[in-house]
Amino acid sequence: MRTYSEIRDQKSEVRGRRSEVRDRKSEVRDKKSALTSNSNEYLRIIMQIKSAKDLTVYKRAYELAMEIFHASKHFQPRSDIL
């Protein structure tokens, strides 16, 4: 069975954690209000990628693949492949 002092220490620790959480919430709230004042930055941060096609690297890779595909259409067919 736990002693009174152990229970008191545990309650004190919980209070300390609550205080930390409140401080973090306050920091997030401050950052959010700062971002909303700069709406472009806010929109950039809150936008979420819905698919891989939204990624810049995907778009560039796709463009490169299409260039290679179009260039390879003009290659002569290989006669040694059956």
Secondary structure, 3 states (H helix, E strand, C coil): CCCHHHHHHHHHHHHHHHHHHHHHHHHHHHHHHHHHHCHHHHHHHHCCCCCHHHCHHHHHHHHHHHHHHHHHCCCCCCCCCC
